[in-house]
Amino acid sequence: MSTTPTATSAPHGKKVDAVQLLKGDPKVGTYVKKSLYKPCAADAYPVEVTYASLTGNSSPDIIVNVMTCADSVGIGSYVYRQRSGAKGGYDEVFGNEEPSVYAGINKGELEVSRQTYAARDKVCCPSGEDVISYRWKNGRFTQHTSSHTDYNKATPDAGTASEG
């Protein structure tokens, strides 16, 4: 039986406290957890949450992206799947803590992108991007496709070939 993942609303109209979910997850790294000690401003944490049906579970899965407060660079992306049974709760079924990571849903699949930087690139100006799509198969996410894009780095000060 094949299910087509789609974006959905929060489970049963109830939103999950993603910050608490991440803080309580032993798989989440120290650096990411430190970024959640205090909000960026007022009560706004650097977290983005998407509810989607990715794993064929009866409840929506939760895609969580964590970013830096200063420049909104992704520092962690996770997918949580609701446990069945009386205990409830969520299990992390995907995690990536490579800098500049961002996870989302595209054409019914989990899509993870990561900007790539050369030695002299500024945060604003990556050299390229890696994109990997994953499908839920046999109780885990498996890589389906991948691509890499090199961005045009032509700048006025890059120099040109001199004419002779």
N, C-alpha and C positions, 0 to 999 in steps of 0.2 A: 504494500500500500504506500503510495507516495502522497506527501502533503506539500502544498505550495506555501512557503512562508510568506506572511504578509504583515504589515504594520497594523497594530491594533491599539485599542485603548487600554488603560490601566486595568489590571485584573479586578473584575467585579466592581469597577468604579473606584477602587482603593489604590492610592499611590504608595509605592514602596519608598522608605527612607533609604536612599542609595548611599548616603554618607555613613549611616550606621551599618549598612550591609557591608560596605568596603572595610570599615574599621574592624568589624568582627570576622573578617575573612583571613585565615592564616596564610593563604596563598598570595595575598596582596603585599607587595614590597614596602619596606620601611619608608622609602622616599615618597611614595604615593600617599601613605598614611600620614606622614608629616604634613603634606600639603592640605590635609583635611582637618588639622587641629583647630583652625579658626577660619571663618569665612573671609572671602576677598573684600566684601563690603556689606555692611549691615548683616543680613542673614543669608547672603548669596555665596554658596560654595561653588568652586570651579568644576561643577559636575553637570553632565548632560545625560538625561535618561530617555531611552526609547523602549516602548513595549512592542514586541513583535512575536509572531509565531514562527520560530526558526527550527525547533526541535520536534514538532509534532505533538507536544504536550497539550493537555486540555486547557492549561492556563498559559497566558502569554509569557514569553521569556523576557528578560530585562537586559538591554544593552546599556552599559554605563561607560561613559568617557570621562576621564579626569584630565583637566588642563591646568597649566600654571596660571596664577592670578595676573601676573604682569603682562604676559603676551599671548595668552590662550594657546600655548603649544601643548599638544597632547602628550601626557606622560603615562597614561595607562588606559587600556580598553578591555572590557570584560563582558562576558555573557553569563547570566544566571538563569538557572532552570528551577522552577518550583518543584519541591519534593512532594511526592504523593504520600498519603496517609495522614494520621492524626497529628504527627509532629509538625508537619508543614515546613516552612522555611525554604531557603534557596541554596542551591549548590552552584559553585562556579564551574562552568563547563568550557570556558575559554578565557584566556588572559594573555595580554601582550603589554609589556612595560618598556618597549623600545621607544626612545624619545621621538616625538612628532607623530605618534600613532593616533589613528582615529578609526573607529568602527561604526558601521551603519548597515543598513539593509538596502540592497540593490537587486532588482529583478528577482526578489524572493530569496536571496542568499545573503549570508553574512559577508560583508565586504570590509576589508581592513586595508587602510592606506597609510603609508609612512613616507614623509618627505625625506629626501636624501640630500646631504650637504657635502660639498667639497671643503677642503681645509680653510679657505678664505671666505666662505659664504656667511652672510649675516642671517639671523633668524628670519628676517623678512623675505629672503631671497634664496630659496633652496635650488640646488642644481637639477633636481629631478624628483620623481615620485615612484614608489613601488605600490602596486595594488594587487591584493590577493583575495580571491573569493573562496568561501568555504561552504560545504554542504554538510548537513547532519546525516551521518551514516553509521550504523552499528553502535549507537550510543556515544558518538563523539563527532567533533567537526573534523572533516578532512579537506585538504586543499583541493580545489576544483580547477581554478585558472589563476594565472598570475601575469602581470605585465609591468614593464618599467618604461617610464617616459623621461627623456632628458629634456630639460627646459632650455630654450634659447638664452644664452648668457651674453648676447651682443650688447655692448655698452659703448658710449662715446669714447671712453678712455681705454678701451681694450686694444687700441692700435689697429692699424691696417697695413697691408703690404705696401711698401713704397714703390712708386713707379720710377723706373730708371731710364 
